[in-house]
Amino acid sequence: MKPTALVSAILILSAGALGQSFHKGQIRSLVTFGDSYTDVVSISDGGTPWPVYVADYANIELLPYAKSGATCSNNITFRPFPPVFESQIPAFLSDKGTGAIKVNGESTLYSLWIGTNDVGVSSLLTGGNSASNVDVAGCAVNWVQTMYDNGARNFLFQNMIPLNLVPLYAVDSWPNKFWHFQRNTTEWSVMMRELVLSGNALTKIMLQGLASKLHGAHIGLFDSHSLFADMFANPANYLNGTVPFNVTGAVNTCVFQVGNSNENVCTLVGGTDRDSYLWFDELHPSEQADRIVAREIANVIKAKGSKWSTGTEQQNGADSSRGSWFVPLQAILLDKKRVKATVASTVTLLPLLPAIVKAQGNTGPFQNGDITTFVTFGDSTTDTIRVFNGGVQWPDYVAAYTGVKLIPFARSGSTCSNTLTPRPFNSLVDWQIPTYKAELANGSITIDQSKTLYTIWMGTNDIGPNSIISASNDASVTDVVNCLVGSVQALYDAGARNFLFHNLFPLEKAPIYDLDPFPSYYWHLERNTTEWHYMIRQLVDSVNELTKVFLENLAPRLSGAHVGIYDTHSMWLDIISNPGAYLNGTAPPNVTGTIKTCVYEIGPSTDNNCTYVPKGPEWDSYLWYDELHASEQADRHIARNVANIIQGKGSDWVNWLS
């Protein structure tokens, strides 16, 4: 079974032909929001922008509010340009209020195409602020809610294109007007791919959750990502210029000197040759690409449908699905993850969770004695054979604290699937779960599955060195999350009913990913440590949020199951913020150093210099055992919380979904 297909039942949308949500002639005006991809004043495609083409193709009125350089909110990803929330929406509301424009809820379509600047240079990609992809996705989806609250009913949400394919973020990029400083182009391309894929997945599932709340609304998702990927792969179907098709260069190419904004050599393609190009410059689509976008959106407006659009609608509180318009699942709005500054009084961002959020103190679904067996899956964070904390692993502590029978399958070095993220270790879906099933079937283990708690803690190796962050494979965060959540489904199908899923701790706080790390056992090749630090933070945030919303969708479908998420991430941040409450060794609490420190020479070398804190009670002052792994004292806290769950006491760090 392919790991990426494991959770097909909960994937949000499928790209299929759009059902006719609008009748012919219904839509008479288009209101656009976004950035330079949509701006009709500061034009980025060298010709006519797509909204103008749409107005012409569909014979409708265009009311444009998109502005070049914009982000969703300057309170999340600041740039000195008019953002959607602080400028564009207020401008629309002002014009509407003064009567400068006339719009009707039934006959007006509202579109948003945003995200390119939010995830790009001087923002998420380069660590220009403390925002995450989760914040950006939540802001973009909240545009729908905000516009709905102000009378809008018809929405077209355009997701991000595959930005890793634009010249600026391509593997073989060159210094240009958008970024002429030194960089690792391979790392940038990999990270941009992850930001886009995870951002699109987040907005998709958030939109689906929101749709069920907006009665009378029609919400369409225009899959710009798939459309542009198809244009890149099959240019002959879209480009029609008079020179050979070009999907890697640009109509207007400017090559700069590294670090020098004054010296550059520009070439400009003219005439009908331009229509052979997918990109106008290093960041923006060409006019011909924009014509394709316009054609597809015009087809939606004219009730002809488009295979690049899917959507949903709510009418009078009841689902009314047509064609392949997706059916709303349960609401999956961001549930208060990071608190952001208040935006303009006319509009309010959805409240995002603060960085550290404890569960609401529920005791969980178990009484003392309900759980008699504990089965563990995962990597070195859970392996009880090859232990990486310098002492006793946390599952052994759980067994000691509670008296339950421990059956461990976790193996160090493993990933979710060696098909996705290959490593020479026993992965979750290729070895751990099959071995469990085989031993259960042949009687090697005898358990009552209704009295067994199954735990999965994995992902560190999937996104880490020799995997996603180092561009060692083609997997994406969404692939990994599909695999991990699909493993819950696979275990359920095998009879498991009680699940505890650990999310990733903040790996950017681990010494290997710190802003000032050193070559170590886990990675001693040359790298840009600042880029890795910001990249791993975005990867972790995306994995954790996608896992949460996927599990929230899966849990109600698993009849009779109990599914809990152990928020290791928030607990770790609390340890770092309040080490005195957790670390009780004889030395001052230390959340940045390690018990075992091995400094390597840069390069393919085995030369290293290792030092150890003398073994004893001083070890319990440390959060980290080595550059990647938690200390035994930190693991004891994991164990105490899991033990409390088993004993019916609950845990502040666990949220039960079912």
C-alpha positions in Angstrom: 0.0 0.0 0.0 1.4 3.4 -1.0 1.8 5.6 2.1 0.6 8.7 0.4 -2.8 7.0 -0.3 -3.3 5.9 3.3 -5.6 8.8 4.2 -7.3 9.4 0.9 -10.6 9.3 2.7 -9.7 12.6 4.5 -7.9 14.5 1.8 -9.9 17.7 1.3 -10.4 18.4 -2.4 -9.8 16.5 -5.6 -9.1 18.3 -8.8 -12.1 17.6 -11.0 -14.5 19.4 -13.2 -16.3 22.2 -11.4 -20.1 21.8 -11.1 -22.1 24.7 -12.2 -22.4 26.7 -9.0 -23.4 29.8 -10.9 -26.1 30.0 -13.6 -25.3 31.7 -16.8 -25.3 35.5 -16.4 -25.5 35.4 -12.6 -22.1 36.9 -12.0 -21.9 40.5 -13.2 -19.0 41.9 -11.3 -15.6 40.6 -10.1 -13.8 42.1 -7.0 -10.2 41.1 -6.8 -7.8 41.1 -3.8 -4.1 40.0 -3.8 -0.6 41.0 -4.7 1.3 41.7 -7.9 -0.1 38.6 -9.5 -3.5 40.4 -9.6 -2.7 44.1 -9.5 -4.1 45.8 -12.6 -2.2 49.1 -12.0 1.3 48.1 -11.3 1.4 45.3 -13.9 3.8 42.4 -13.4 3.3 40.3 -16.6 4.5 42.9 -19.1 1.1 43.2 -20.8 -2.5 42.9 -19.7 -3.2 41.3 -16.3 -5.5 38.4 -15.9 -8.4 40.2 -14.2 -8.7 42.6 -17.2 -8.9 39.6 -19.5 -11.6 38.0 -17.3 -13.7 41.1 -17.4 -13.4 41.0 -21.2 -13.9 37.3 -21.7 -16.9 37.1 -19.3 -18.3 40.6 -20.1 -18.5 41.7 -16.4 -17.5 44.7 -14.3 -14.0 44.6 -12.7 -13.5 46.1 -9.3 -9.7 45.7 -8.5 -8.2 46.1 -5.1 -5.1 43.9 -5.3 -1.8 45.7 -4.8 1.8 44.7 -5.8 4.0 43.7 -3.0 1.1 42.9 -0.7 0.9 40.2 2.0 -2.2 39.0 3.7 -1.5 41.1 6.8 1.4 43.3 7.8 0.8 42.3 11.4 1.9 38.8 10.4 4.4 39.2 7.5 5.3 42.9 7.2 6.2 44.5 3.9 5.9 48.2 3.0 3.0 47.7 0.7 -0.8 47.7 1.0 -1.8 44.4 2.6 -5.1 42.6 2.2 -6.3 43.2 5.7 -5.0 46.6 6.7 -5.5 48.3 3.3 -7.4 46.4 0.6 -10.4 45.2 2.5 -10.8 48.6 4.3 -10.6 50.4 0.9 -13.3 48.1 -0.5 -15.5 48.6 2.5 -15.0 52.4 2.3 -16.0 52.4 -1.4 -19.0 50.3 -0.7 -20.0 52.4 2.2 -19.8 55.7 0.2 -21.6 54.3 -2.8 -18.5 54.6 -5.0 -19.1 51.0 -6.0 -22.3 48.9 -6.3 -22.0 45.3 -5.4 -24.7 42.6 -4.9 -24.1 39.4 -2.9 -25.8 37.2 -5.4 -24.2 38.7 -8.6 -20.6 39.5 -7.4 -17.7 37.1 -7.3 -14.8 37.9 -4.9 -11.3 36.5 -5.6 -8.1 36.3 -3.5 -4.7 35.3 -4.8 -2.2 35.9 -2.0 0.8 34.2 -0.4 3.7 34.7 -2.8 5.2 37.6 -0.7 4.2 36.0 2.6 6.3 32.9 2.1 9.0 34.5 0.0 12.1 36.6 0.4 12.3 39.0 3.4 9.6 36.9 5.0 9.1 33.2 5.9 11.8 31.9 3.5 14.5 34.1 4.9 13.3 34.3 8.5 12.3 37.9 8.2 9.8 37.6 11.0 8.5 35.2 13.6 5.4 34.2 11.6 4.7 30.7 10.4 3.0 29.2 7.4 0.1 28.3 9.8 -0.4 32.0 10.5 -0.4 33.0 6.8 -2.8 30.2 5.9 -5.2 31.2 8.7 -5.1 34.9 7.6 -5.8 34.0 4.0 -8.8 31.8 4.9 -10.1 34.5 7.3 -10.5 36.8 4.2 -13.5 34.6 3.3 -15.0 35.0 6.8 -14.4 38.7 6.8 -15.9 39.3 3.4 -18.8 37.1 4.2 -19.5 39.1 7.3 -19.6 42.2 5.0 -22.1 40.7 2.6 -20.1 38.7 0.2 -21.4 35.3 -0.8 -19.4 34.1 -3.8 -15.7 33.4 -3.4 -12.9 32.1 -5.5 -9.8 31.3 -3.5 -6.7 30.9 -5.7 -3.9 28.9 -4.1 -0.2 29.4 -4.5 1.5 28.4 -7.7 4.6 26.0 -7.5 7.0 28.8 -6.6 9.9 26.4 -6.6 9.6 26.4 -10.4 9.8 30.2 -10.9 13.3 31.4 -11.8 13.8 33.2 -8.4 13.4 30.0 -6.5 14.6 27.4 -9.0 17.5 25.2 -8.2 19.6 26.9 -10.9 18.5 30.4 -10.1 20.7 33.5 -10.6 21.2 36.8 -8.7 18.3 39.1 -9.8 16.4 42.2 -8.8 14.3 40.2 -6.3 17.3 38.7 -4.5 21.0 39.3 -5.4 22.6 38.2 -2.2 24.5 35.0 -1.6 22.3 32.0 -1.0 22.0 28.2 -1.4 19.7 27.9 -4.4 19.0 24.2 -3.8 17.9 24.8 -0.2 15.8 27.7 -1.2 14.0 25.7 -3.9 13.4 22.8 -1.5 12.1 25.1 1.3 9.9 27.0 -1.1 8.3 23.8 -2.4 7.5 22.8 1.2 6.1 26.2 2.1 3.8 26.2 -0.9 2.7 22.6 -0.6 2.0 22.8 3.1 0.4 26.2 2.8 -1.9 25.1 0.1 -2.9 22.0 2.1 -3.6 24.1 5.2 -5.8 26.6 3.3 -7.6 23.8 1.6 -8.6 22.0 4.8 -9.3 25.3 6.6 -11.6 26.4 3.8 -13.5 23.2 4.0 -14.0 23.6 7.6 -15.1 27.2 7.2 -17.5 26.4 4.4 -19.8 24.4 6.7 -20.3 27.6 8.8 -21.2 30.1 6.0 -24.8 29.6 5.1 -25.7 30.6 1.6 -22.0 31.0 0.5 -20.4 29.5 -2.6 -16.7 28.9 -2.1 -14.5 27.7 -4.9 -10.8 26.7 -4.8 -8.9 27.6 -7.9 -6.0 25.2 -8.1 -3.4 27.5 -9.5 -0.7 25.1 -8.3 -1.9 22.2 -10.4 -2.6 24.5 -13.4 0.9 26.0 -13.4 2.5 22.6 -12.8 0.7 21.4 -15.9 1.8 24.4 -17.9 5.4 23.7 -16.8 5.2 20.0 -17.7 3.1 20.4 -20.9 3.8 23.9 -22.3 2.6 23.0 -25.8 -1.0 22.8 -24.4 -0.8 26.4 -23.2 2.0 28.5 -24.8 1.7 29.6 -28.4 4.5 32.0 -29.2 6.8 32.0 -32.2 9.9 30.6 -30.5 10.5 27.2 -28.8 8.6 26.9 -25.5 10.5 28.2 -22.4 9.4 27.3 -18.9 12.7 28.0 -17.1 13.8 31.4 -18.5 11.8 34.7 -18.6 10.7 37.3 -21.0 12.5 40.0 -18.9 15.7 38.5 -17.4 18.1 40.5 -15.3 21.3 39.0 -14.1 22.9 40.9 -11.2 26.3 40.6 -9.6 26.1 38.9 -6.2 25.6 41.5 -3.5 25.5 44.4 -6.0 22.1 46.0 -6.8 23.6 48.4 -9.4 25.3 46.1 -11.9 23.1 43.9 -14.0 22.6 42.7 -17.5 19.0 42.5 -18.7 17.5 40.8 -21.8 14.0 41.4 -23.0 12.1 39.2 -25.4 9.7 41.1 -27.7 6.7 40.5 -29.9 4.9 37.2 -30.3 8.0 35.4 -29.0 6.8 36.4 -25.5 3.9 33.9 -25.7 6.3 31.0 -25.7 7.3 31.9 -22.1 5.7 30.8 -18.9 7.4 33.5 -16.8 7.6 37.2 -17.4 10.5 37.8 -15.0 12.2 35.9 -12.2 9.0 35.9 -10.1 5.9 36.6 -12.1 3.9 34.7 -14.7 3.9 35.8 -18.3 0.9 37.5 -20.0 0.2 34.2 -21.9 0.1 32.3 -18.6 -2.3 35.0 -17.2 -4.5 34.5 -20.3 -4.9 30.9 -19.3 -5.8 31.8 -15.8 -8.3 34.3 -17.1 -9.8 31.8 -19.5 -10.4 29.3 -16.7 -11.9 31.8 -14.3 -14.1 33.2 -17.0 -15.4 29.7 -17.7 -16.3 29.4 -14.1 -18.2 32.7 -14.2 -19.9 31.8 -17.4 -21.1 28.5 -15.8 -19.0 26.4 -18.2 -16.9 25.0 -15.3 -13.1 24.5 -15.1 -11.2 21.4 -14.2 -8.9 23.6 -12.1 -11.7 24.6 -9.7 -13.5 22.8 -7.0 -15.8 24.2 -4.3 -18.7 24.0 -1.9 -21.8 25.9 -1.0 -24.1 26.2 1.9 -27.8 27.0 1.3 -30.2 27.6 4.2 -28.0 25.6 6.5 -28.0 22.5 4.3 -25.3 21.2 2.1 -26.0 21.6 -1.6 -23.2 19.9 -3.5 -23.1 19.9 -7.3 -20.7 18.0 -9.5 -17.4 17.7 -7.7 -17.9 20.6 -5.4 -16.5 19.3 -2.2 -18.8 18.5 0.8 -17.8 20.4 3.9 -16.5 18.4 6.8 -16.5 19.5 10.4 -15.3 23.0 11.1 -11.5 23.1 11.3 -10.8 26.7 12.0 -7.5 27.6 13.6 -8.1 27.3 17.3 -6.1 30.1 18.8 -2.5 29.1 18.1 -0.6 32.3 18.0 -1.8 35.7 19.2 -1.2 38.4 16.7 -1.5 42.2 16.9 -5.0 43.6 16.2 -5.5 44.7 12.6 -7.6 47.6 11.4 -10.8 48.0 13.4 -12.9 47.3 10.4 -11.6 43.8 10.1 -10.3 41.3 12.6 -8.0 38.3 12.0 -9.1 35.0 13.3 -7.5 34.6 16.8 -4.5 32.4 16.5 -3.2 30.2 19.2 -0.5 31.5 21.6 2.7 29.6 21.3 2.1 27.7 24.5 -1.4 26.3 25.0 -2.3 23.6 27.5 -5.3 21.4 27.0 -8.3 22.3 29.1 -7.5 19.9 31.8 -9.8 17.0 30.6 -8.9 13.7 32.2 -9.2 11.8 29.0 -11.3 8.8 28.0 -9.6 6.2 30.4 -10.2 5.2 34.0 -7.4 3.6 36.0 -7.2 0.0 34.9 -8.7 0.5 31.4 -5.3 0.3 29.8 -3.1 -2.8 30.5 -0.8 -2.7 27.4 1.3 0.0 25.9 2.5 -0.4 22.2 5.0 2.1 20.9 5.9 3.1 17.3 8.4 5.8 16.3 12.1 6.6 16.0 15.0 7.3 18.4 12.8 9.5 20.6 10.9 6.3 21.6 13.3 3.4 20.9 13.9 1.4 24.1 16.7 -0.8 22.6 19.0 1.8 21.1 18.6 4.6 23.7 19.7 8.1 22.9 19.0 9.9 26.1 21.9 8.5 28.1 19.7 6.6 30.5 16.2 5.0 30.6 13.8 5.7 27.7 10.4 7.3 28.4 8.3 4.2 27.5 10.2 2.2 30.1 9.3 4.8 32.6 5.7 4.7 31.6 5.7 0.9 32.2 7.4 1.4 35.6 5.0 4.1 36.7 1.8 2.3 35.7 2.6 -1.4 35.7 1.3 -1.8 32.1 2.9 -4.2 29.7 5.2 -2.5 27.2 5.5 -3.8 23.7 8.0 -1.6 21.8 8.3 -1.4 18.0 10.0 2.0 17.7 13.4 2.0 16.0 16.1 4.6 15.9 16.7 6.3 12.6 13.4 5.4 11.2 11.0 7.5 9.1 7.3 7.0 8.4 8.0 5.2 5.1 11.2 4.3 3.3 9.3 4.8 0.0 8.8 8.5 0.9 11.9 9.3 2.9 14.4 6.4 2.5 16.8 5.7 5.3 18.6 2.4 6.2 16.3 1.8 9.2 13.1 0.0 10.1 10.4 2.5 9.1 6.9 2.7 10.5 4.8 1.5 7.5 7.5 -0.8 6.0 8.5 -2.7 9.2 7.1 -1.5 12.5 3.4 -1.9 11.8 3.8 -5.0 9.6 5.9 -6.6 12.4 3.2 -5.8 14.9 0.5 -7.3 12.7 2.6 -10.4 12.1 3.3 -11.0 15.7 -0.3 -10.4 16.6 -1.4 -12.9 14.0 1.1 -15.6 14.9 0.5 -15.3 18.6 3.9 -13.9 19.5 2.1 -11.2 21.3 -1.3 -11.6 23.0 -3.2 -8.5 23.9 -6.7 -7.1 24.3 -6.7 -4.3 21.8 -9.5 -2.5 23.6 -7.2 -2.2 26.6 -4.1 -1.3 24.7 -2.8 2.3 24.1 -0.9 2.8 20.9 1.5 5.7 20.5 3.2 7.2 17.5 6.0 9.7 17.8 7.7 10.3 14.5 8.7 12.9 11.9 12.1 14.1 13.1 14.0 12.0 10.6 11.4 12.6 7.8 12.1 16.3 7.7 15.7 16.4 9.0 19.2 15.8 7.6 19.4 13.2 4.7 15.8 13.9 4.0 13.6 16.9 3.3 15.7 19.7 4.8 18.8 18.6 2.9 16.9 17.9 -0.4 17.8 14.2 -0.2 14.5 13.0 -1.7 11.4 14.3 -3.4 9.0 13.9 -0.5 7.0 16.8 0.9 5.6 17.6 4.3 2.1 16.7 3.1 3.4 13.3 2.0 4.8 12.7 5.4 1.7 13.8 7.2 -0.5 11.6 5.0 1.7 8.7 5.9 1.7 9.4 9.6 -2.0 10.0 9.9 -2.7 7.1 7.5 -0.8 4.9 10.0 -3.5 5.6 12.6 -6.1 4.4 10.1 -4.0 1.3 9.3 -3.7 0.4 13.0 -7.4 1.0 13.5 -8.2 -1.3 10.6 -6.1 -3.9 12.4 -8.2 -3.6 15.5 -6.5 -0.8 17.5 -8.8 1.6 19.2 -6.8 3.8 21.6 -4.3 6.2 20.0 -1.9 8.8 21.4 -0.1 10.8 18.7 2.9 12.9 19.7 3.6 16.0 17.6 7.1 17.2 16.9 8.9 19.3 19.5 10.4 22.6 18.3 13.4 21.2 16.5 14.7 24.7 15.8 15.5 24.8 19.6 17.7 21.6 19.3 21.4 22.3 19.1 21.7 20.8 15.7 19.3 23.5 14.3 20.3 26.4 16.5 21.3 29.6 14.9 24.9 29.0 16.1 25.4 25.3 15.9 28.6 23.3 15.2 29.4 20.3 12.9 28.2 17.3 14.8 27.5 13.6 14.4 24.2 14.3 12.8 25.5 16.7 10.2 29.1 17.8 9.6 28.9 18.9 6.0 28.9 22.6 5.0 25.5 24.3 5.3 23.8 27.7 5.9 22.9 27.3 9.6 20.6 30.3 9.6 18.6 29.0 6.7 18.4 25.5 8.3 17.2 27.1 11.5 14.3 28.9 9.9 13.5 26.1 7.5 13.2 23.5 10.3 10.9 25.8 12.2 8.6 26.2 9.2 8.7 22.4 8.5 7.8 21.6 12.1 5.0 24.1 12.3 3.5 22.8 9.0 3.8 19.1 10.1 2.2 19.7 13.4 -0.7 21.8 12.1 -1.4 19.5 9.2 -1.3 16.5 11.5 -3.7 18.2 13.8 -6.3 19.1 11.2 -6.0 15.7 9.4 -6.5 13.9 12.7 -9.4 16.1 13.6 -11.0 15.0 10.4 -10.1 11.3 10.8 -11.1 10.9 14.4 -14.9 11.2 14.0 -14.7 8.5 11.3 -13.1 5.9 13.5 -16.1 4.5 15.3 -15.3 3.5 18.9 -11.8 4.9 18.8 -10.1 7.3 21.2 -7.6 9.6 19.5 -5.4 12.1 21.4 -2.7 14.5 20.4 0.2 14.9 22.8 1.3 18.5 22.3 5.0 17.8 22.7 5.8 21.1 20.9 4.0 23.3 23.4 5.4 21.3 26.4 8.9 21.8 25.1 8.4 25.5 24.7 7.2 25.6 28.3 10.3 23.7 29.5 12.4 26.2 27.7 10.5 29.2 29.1 10.2 27.7 32.6 13.1 25.3 33.1 13.0 25.5 36.8 9.6 23.8 36.8 11.1 20.7 35.0 14.8 20.4 35.3 15.9 19.6 38.8 19.6 18.7 38.6 22.4 20.1 40.8 23.6 22.6 38.2 21.7 25.6 36.9 19.0 24.6 34.3 20.4 24.4 30.8 18.1 24.4 27.8 20.7 25.2 25.1 23.7 23.0 25.9 24.0 19.2 25.9 25.2 16.5 28.2 27.1 14.9 25.3 28.8 17.3 22.9 30.7 16.1 19.8 32.3 18.7 17.6 33.3 17.4 14.2 35.5 18.8 11.5 33.5 20.1 8.5 33.3 17.7 5.7 33.1 13.9 5.3 35.1 13.3 8.4 35.0 11.0 11.4 37.3 13.3 13.4 35.5 14.7 16.4 36.1 15.8 19.9 33.4 14.6 22.4 32.9 15.9 25.9 30.5 14.7 28.5 29.0 16.3 31.6 30.1 14.0 34.5 27.3 11.4 35.0 25.3 12.2 38.1 22.5 14.4 39.3 23.9 17.3 37.2 22.5 15.6 34.1 19.0 16.4 35.3 19.7 20.1 34.7 19.8 19.6 31.0 17.0 19.6 28.4 19.2 18.0 25.7 21.3 14.9 25.9 23.1 15.5 22.6 22.6 17.8 19.5 19.3 16.2 18.6 17.9 14.1 21.4 16.1 15.0 24.7 17.7 14.3 28.0 16.5 11.5 30.3 15.0 14.2 32.6 12.9 15.6 29.8 11.8 12.1 28.9 10.7 11.5 32.5 8.2 14.4 32.0 6.9 12.8 28.8 6.5 9.5 30.7 4.7 11.1 33.7 2.1 12.7 31.4 1.5 9.5 29.5 1.3 7.6 32.8 -1.3 10.0 34.1 -3.4 9.4 31.0 -3.2 5.6 31.5 -4.1 6.0 35.2 -7.2 8.2 34.4 -5.6 11.4 35.7 -5.4 13.1 32.3 -2.7 15.5 31.1 -2.6 19.2 30.4 -0.6 18.5 27.3 -3.0 16.1 25.6 -6.1 17.0 23.6 -8.5 14.2 23.0 -10.3 14.4 19.6 -12.5 11.4 20.3 
